[in-house]
C-alpha cells in the first residue's frame, strides 16, 4: 500500500471520529433528537472495508451507520441535515440517525430492526447476480444480530444459492447491554458461518491495515468463486450503546484497556513515526476535517423543516382499513 493510501485511510477515520463527536455534542444541545448510536472506537472497520468498495456497489448497515453512510459517499451535509430532521437530509428528514439512505450512492440503510438488513442484502446480491451486474454487495451487522433467526436463514440461502455477498460482523462484544458470553452458548462466531459451508475469517477490527488486507482477500474470493464470505471484525465501541444508555454492564477498566488499542491513535502514531505524515500535515488534515463538519452543521441549521402540507406524502393506507 502506498503512502497516499495510508493517509487516505487515516483521514477517513478522523472524519468519522469528528463527525461522531460533534453528533454527541449536538444531541446534548437537543439539535439531534430521538436515538443516537455512535461508532467511536470502531472506525477502522468501516474505513478499511469501504476503501475497497466502488460507487456501484451495494452496502447495507445497521442503526450504527453514520460512518458507513459517510464513507459510501453521502455528504456530511446531507447526513447532518438528516440528523436534524430537515428536508435536505439524505432521507428527507424522515429517517433520522437510524435511517440514513441513498439510492444514488447505493447505500440502503440504516435500519432500526436488528438483523433486518441481512436478508435485504441477500436480495440485493441475488438481484445483481441474476442481472449479471458487476457490483459487489456488502452487509454490516453487529454480533447481536446473530441471535436472530433470520441470520441463519439468510446464510443458509446465500450458501445454497451461491450468492456472492460479503457478510461483515462488527463484533463489539455487547449487543445493546448484554455481553456476548451471556447471550450466546457458542461464542466462536466463525462457526456460525462455517456450519453453512461459508468460508470465514476473524479480523482485528482495531487495525485498519489488517481490515483492508483481509477484506481484499474476501472480496477476491467472492468475485472468483461466486460464493458468500463471512468476516468477523473484533472491535469495541468506546461510547455506550446509545446516548440513553447508562453503560452499567461493563467495567471501566475494560474500556480503558480497549482505548489503548484505539485504531486512530495507533495508526496516526505509526504514520508519524515512519514519516509518512508530518505533525504539520496531520494538523492541517484535522483543520480540513473540522471545516467540513462545521459547514455540515451550518447547512443543517439552515435547512428547512418539512411543511405541514407535505406530512401525508409517502404515507399509505391499506384499502378497507
C-alpha positions, 0 to 999 in steps of 0.5 A, spaced: 500 500 500 502 506 498 503 512 502 497 516 499 493 510 501 495 510 508 493 517 509 487 516 505 485 511 510 487 515 516 483 521 514 477 517 513 477 515 520 478 522 523 472 524 519 468 519 522 471 520 529 469 528 528 463 527 525 461 522 531 463 527 536 460 533 534 453 528 533 454 527 541 455 534 542 449 536 538 444 531 541 446 534 548 444 541 545 437 537 543 439 539 535 439 531 534 433 528 537 430 521 538 436 515 538 443 516 537 448 510 536 455 512 535 461 508 532 467 511 536 472 506 537 470 502 531 472 506 525 477 502 522 472 497 520 468 501 516 474 505 513 478 499 511 472 495 508 469 501 504 476 503 501 475 497 497 468 498 495 466 502 488 460 507 487 456 501 484 456 497 489 451 495 494 452 496 502 447 495 507 448 497 515 445 497 521 442 503 526 450 504 527 451 507 520 453 514 520 460 512 518 458 507 513 453 512 510 459 517 510 464 513 507 459 510 501 459 517 499 453 521 502 455 528 504 456 530 511 451 535 509 446 531 507 447 526 513 447 532 518 441 535 515 438 528 516 440 528 523 436 534 524 430 532 521 430 537 515 428 536 508 435 536 505 437 530 509 439 524 505 432 521 507 428 527 507 428 528 514 424 522 515 429 517 517 433 520 522 440 517 525 437 510 524 435 511 517 440 514 513 439 512 505 441 513 498 439 510 492 444 514 488 450 512 492 447 505 493 447 505 500 440 502 503 440 503 510 440 504 516 435 500 519 432 500 526 430 492 526 436 488 528 438 483 523 433 486 518 438 488 513 441 481 512 436 478 508 435 485 504 442 484 502 441 477 500 436 480 495 440 485 493 446 480 491 441 475 488 438 481 484 445 483 481 447 476 480 441 474 476 442 481 472 449 479 471 451 486 474 458 487 476 457 490 483 459 487 489 454 487 495 456 488 502 452 487 509 454 490 516 451 487 522 453 487 529 454 480 533 447 481 536 444 480 530 446 473 530 441 471 535 436 472 530 433 467 526 433 470 520 441 470 520 441 463 519 436 463 514 439 468 510 446 464 510 443 458 509 440 461 502 446 465 500 450 458 501 445 454 497 444 459 492 451 461 491 450 468 492 456 472 492 455 477 498 460 479 503 457 478 510 461 483 515 460 482 523 462 488 527 463 484 533 463 489 539 462 484 544 455 487 547 449 487 543 445 493 546 447 491 554 448 484 554 455 481 553 456 476 548 458 470 553 451 471 556 447 471 550 450 466 546 452 458 548 457 458 542 461 464 542 466 462 536 462 466 531 466 463 525 462 457 526 456 460 525 458 461 518 462 455 517 456 450 519 453 453 512 459 451 508 461 459 508 468 460 508 470 465 514 475 469 517 476 473 524 479 480 523 482 485 528 477 490 527 482 495 531 487 495 525 485 498 519 491 495 515 489 488 517 481 490 515 483 492 508 488 486 507 483 481 509 477 484 506 481 484 499 482 477 500 474 476 501 472 480 496 477 476 491 474 470 493 467 472 492 468 475 485 472 468 483 468 463 486 461 466 486 460 464 493 458 468 500 464 470 505 463 471 512 468 476 516 468 477 523 471 484 525 473 484 533 472 491 535 469 495 541 465 501 541 468 506 546 461 510 547 455 506 550 450 503 546 446 509 545 446 516 548 440 513 553 444 508 555 447 508 562 453 503 560 452 499 567 454 492 564 461 493 563 467 495 567 471 501 566 477 498 566 475 494 560 474 500 556 480 503 558 484 497 556 480 497 549 482 505 548 489 503 548 488 499 542 484 505 539 485 504 531 486 512 530 491 513 535 495 507 533 495 508 526 496 516 526 502 514 531 505 509 526 504 514 520 508 519 524 513 515 526 515 512 519 514 519 516 509 518 512 505 524 515 508 530 518 505 533 525 504 539 520 500 535 515 496 531 520 494 538 523 492 541 517 488 534 515 484 535 522 483 543 520 480 540 513 476 535 517 473 540 522 471 545 516 467 540 513 463 538 519 462 545 521 459 547 514 455 540 515 452 543 521 451 550 518 447 547 512 443 543 517 441 549 521 439 552 515 435 547 512 428 547 512 423 543 516 418 539 512 411 543 511 405 541 514 402 540 507 407 535 505 406 530 512 401 525 508 406 524 502 409 517 502 404 515 507 399 509 505 393 506 507 391 499 506 384 499 502 378 497 507 382 499 513 
